[in-house]
Amino acid sequence: MCRKERLETIAVPVLALSGDVEMLPGVNTSFFAKAAEAIANRVQYGTFRLISGQNHEVKAEVIAPVLSRFYGDYRRHERAGRQ
């Protein structure tokens, strides 16, 4: 089974994040965002979020609302499945 096929077997929500600020001066690191988006697109319940103004060291006050929304969406999805 190849990596792409393995991603398609994941049956839990996945949040793939990337920042839009270059981490390495002079090096195009946009492939990180592209990879995160590709992962989210392959996973059955994948979500991709590009976090504006952030790099690998995301500030807590920036990521907290992103995580809260993701987990809130997950809880709503989980409850809807039980009904």
MODA-V203237 format. One line per field, one symbol per residue. psi: psi as a letter, one per 20 degrees, with the letter a starting at -180 (. if undefined). A space follows every 10 residues. Layout:
psi->???
This chain:
psi->prgghghiip kqppooqqrj pphopipoki hggggghggh hhpglqpppp opjqbhmpqg ighghggggg hghggggggh hi.
